[in-house]
Amino acid sequence: MPHPYVLLSAAVSLDGYLDDTGPERLLLSGAADFDRVDEVRASADAILVGAGTIRTDNPRLLVNSPERRAARTAAGKPEYPLKVTVSGTGELDPGAQFWHTGGEKIVYTTPAGADRLRAAGIADTAEVVPLPGDWDWRTVLADLHDVRGVRRLMVEGGGQVHTQLLQQGLADELQLALAPLFVGAPDAPRLFGPGRYQPGRLRLVETRPVGDVVLMRYEPTAPGTGSVPSAADHHWLALACELAAQCPPSSSAFSVGAVVVAADGTELARGHSREGGDPVVHAEEAALAKIDPADPRLPGATVYSSLEPCTHRASRPRPCARLILDAGVRRVVTAWREPDTFVAGADGAGALTAAGADVVVLPEHAGTAQAPNRHLLP
């Protein structure tokens, strides 16, 4: 299910705290960083905070700049992003600023929580969405994407929400403002809690001073597991699609890009069709050829290919689906299925699945993957 781009935004002290234990909220950012956050809010379709943040911080979550609000309306967007919260119990103060400032609001809850919210009158100021059964963050994100049209979601807390989204591989980006002070109170709230996170190192995308704080932007790198995609899967597949655009043009073969990534997010190799002057080499073939067949990371790796790996080819004895399986790889992520242009009934995904591999198709990347192949498609 497609999800919005999920951006986690937070400011922390040098010792990793979101706040202190005093009665007033600790202001970790300065004027310059507050303005940066306002700019990020203006770029979002929705802003989400957990119920705990509403209770403790009573945020308004507005775009404060009139110029930025005017730019949103000029672009055909609402003046303010949609405000979103999640509460299992529905125990929220109807007088909180969240409900009475900005534009539209929505709260995801349980059936019992929905009854409590309606009794409190919150349904008069916000849309209340009861989610039956054992719903999770993927359910919420899918509803925001498919029903509300949210493509870019900014998450501003609290720590429990940030922790869950990151641990579940649903965060596309982390924007962390590091403030030059210490809190030191063991009972103060921290940004991230204990639990099992995805392995490996995040990719540092940007670092820069903003006033007296330092902004650091990170992207996750660890692939998902099995048939469940992670945010990093989208990043790696986007790279594979970019590699497809580097292929020498051909009237008799598709342009494809491929990346092989270890379970901890380490890139093992990349390749693209007709790489290195070889007119018949395929992307997956080019990438796998750069890896030692005895590399112990291959069985846990993921192959990202902009086009479904082939199962039939005349130019080589083994098609790419077979090469992937012979390398020990058991997970493939692709953007689109191979059409009948050159091979009727091609089914690389079926061949891989039949051999015990997991195949994940992320069709939201199909347009980029197909772009260098437009001349080959009906």
ChimeraX attribute file (.defattr): number of C-alpha atoms within 10 A of each C-alpha:
attribute: neighborCount
match mode: 1-to-1
recipient: residues
	/A:1	14
	/A:2	16
	/A:3	21
	/A:4	22
	/A:5	21
	/A:6	24
	/A:7	25
	/A:8	25
	/A:9	20
	/A:10	22
	/A:11	24
	/A:12	23
	/A:13	23
	/A:14	14
	/A:15	15
	/A:16	19
	/A:17	25
	/A:18	22
	/A:19	21
	/A:20	20
	/A:21	13
	/A:22	8
	/A:23	7
	/A:24	10
	/A:25	13
	/A:26	14
	/A:27	13
	/A:28	21
	/A:29	23
	/A:30	13
	/A:31	11
	/A:32	14
	/A:33	20
	/A:34	16
	/A:35	16
	/A:36	13
	/A:37	19
	/A:38	17
	/A:39	16
	/A:40	15
	/A:41	25
	/A:42	24
	/A:43	17
	/A:44	21
	/A:45	23
	/A:46	26
	/A:47	26
	/A:48	25
	/A:49	22
	/A:50	20
	/A:51	23
	/A:52	18
	/A:53	18
	/A:54	20
	/A:55	14
	/A:56	12
	/A:57	14
	/A:58	17
	/A:59	15
	/A:60	15
	/A:61	20
	/A:62	20
	/A:63	21
	/A:64	16
	/A:65	13
	/A:66	10
	/A:67	10
	/A:68	18
	/A:69	20
	/A:70	15
	/A:71	16
	/A:72	19
	/A:73	12
	/A:74	11
	/A:75	10
	/A:76	9
	/A:77	13
	/A:78	17
	/A:79	21
	/A:80	25
	/A:81	28
	/A:82	22
	/A:83	25
	/A:84	23
	/A:85	20
	/A:86	21
	/A:87	18
	/A:88	16
	/A:89	16
	/A:90	23
	/A:91	14
	/A:92	17
	/A:93	17
	/A:94	16
	/A:95	12
	/A:96	16
	/A:97	15
	/A:98	24
	/A:99	23
	/A:100	15
	/A:101	16
	/A:102	19
	/A:103	16
	/A:104	18
	/A:105	22
	/A:106	22
	/A:107	25
	/A:108	20
	/A:109	24
	/A:110	22
	/A:111	18
	/A:112	13
	/A:113	22
	/A:114	25
	/A:115	16
	/A:116	18
	/A:117	24
	/A:118	15
	/A:119	10
	/A:120	16
	/A:121	13
	/A:122	23
	/A:123	20
	/A:124	12
	/A:125	16
	/A:126	20
	/A:127	16
	/A:128	23
	/A:129	18
	/A:130	18
	/A:131	17
	/A:132	10
	/A:133	8
	/A:134	7
	/A:135	12
	/A:136	9
	/A:137	14
	/A:138	15
	/A:139	14
	/A:140	16
	/A:141	22
	/A:142	17
	/A:143	19
	/A:144	23
	/A:145	19
	/A:146	14
	/A:147	9
	/A:148	14
	/A:149	13
	/A:150	21
	/A:151	17
	/A:152	20
	/A:153	28
	/A:154	27
	/A:155	25
	/A:156	22
	/A:157	24
	/A:158	25
	/A:159	20
	/A:160	18
	/A:161	24
	/A:162	24
	/A:163	20
	/A:164	18
	/A:165	19
	/A:166	23
	/A:167	18
	/A:168	17
	/A:169	22
	/A:170	24
	/A:171	24
	/A:172	23
	/A:173	22
	/A:174	23
	/A:175	21
	/A:176	19
	/A:177	26
	/A:178	23
	/A:179	22
	/A:180	14
	/A:181	14
	/A:182	14
	/A:183	18
	/A:184	13
	/A:185	12
	/A:186	10
	/A:187	10
	/A:188	14
	/A:189	18
	/A:190	18
	/A:191	20
	/A:192	18
	/A:193	14
	/A:194	8
	/A:195	9
	/A:196	11
	/A:197	14
	/A:198	20
	/A:199	14
	/A:200	15
	/A:201	14
	/A:202	19
	/A:203	14
	/A:204	12
	/A:205	12
	/A:206	11
	/A:207	14
	/A:208	11
	/A:209	13
	/A:210	18
	/A:211	14
	/A:212	15
	/A:213	22
	/A:214	18
	/A:215	20
	/A:216	16
	/A:217	20
	/A:218	19
	/A:219	20
	/A:220	25
	/A:221	28
	/A:222	28
	/A:223	32
	/A:224	23
	/A:225	17
	/A:226	14
	/A:227	14
	/A:228	13
	/A:229	20
	/A:230	21
	/A:231	23
	/A:232	22
	/A:233	28
	/A:234	23
	/A:235	15
	/A:236	26
	/A:237	24
	/A:238	25
	/A:239	18
	/A:240	29
	/A:241	30
	/A:242	20
	/A:243	23
	/A:244	28
	/A:245	20
	/A:246	17
	/A:247	20
	/A:248	15
	/A:249	15
	/A:250	15
	/A:251	9
	/A:252	9
	/A:253	16
	/A:254	25
	/A:255	28
	/A:256	29
	/A:257	31
	/A:258	34
	/A:259	28
	/A:260	26
	/A:261	24
	/A:262	22
	/A:263	21
	/A:264	17
	/A:265	24
	/A:266	17
	/A:267	16
	/A:268	20
	/A:269	18
	/A:270	25
	/A:271	28
	/A:272	29
	/A:273	30
	/A:274	22
	/A:275	18
	/A:276	12
	/A:277	9
	/A:278	10
	/A:279	13
	/A:280	14
	/A:281	17
	/A:282	26
	/A:283	31
	/A:284	30
	/A:285	21
	/A:286	23
	/A:287	21
	/A:288	23
	/A:289	15
	/A:290	12
	/A:291	15
	/A:292	12
	/A:293	13
	/A:294	9
	/A:295	11
	/A:296	11
	/A:297	18
	/A:298	23
	/A:299	15
	/A:300	16
	/A:301	26
	/A:302	31
	/A:303	30
	/A:304	32
	/A:305	32
	/A:306	35
	/A:307	28
	/A:308	25
	/A:309	33
	/A:310	22
	/A:311	21
	/A:312	19
	/A:313	13
	/A:314	8
	/A:315	11
	/A:316	11
	/A:317	9
	/A:318	16
	/A:319	19
	/A:320	23
	/A:321	23
	/A:322	19
	/A:323	18
	/A:324	23
	/A:325	17
	/A:326	12
	/A:327	18
	/A:328	19
	/A:329	21
	/A:330	22
	/A:331	25
	/A:332	26
	/A:333	29
	/A:334	28
	/A:335	26
	/A:336	21
	/A:337	18
	/A:338	20
	/A:339	16
	/A:340	11
	/A:341	14
	/A:342	14
	/A:343	13
	/A:344	10
	/A:345	11
	/A:346	19
	/A:347	20
	/A:348	22
	/A:349	24
	/A:350	15
	/A:351	18
	/A:352	22
	/A:353	15
	/A:354	10
	/A:355	13
	/A:356	12
	/A:357	20
	/A:358	20
	/A:359	24
	/A:360	22
	/A:361	20
	/A:362	18
	/A:363	15
	/A:364	15
	/A:365	17
	/A:366	18
	/A:367	13
	/A:368	18
	/A:369	28
	/A:370	22
	/A:371	15
	/A:372	21
	/A:373	18
	/A:374	11
	/A:375	12
	/A:376	16
	/A:377	11
	/A:378	6
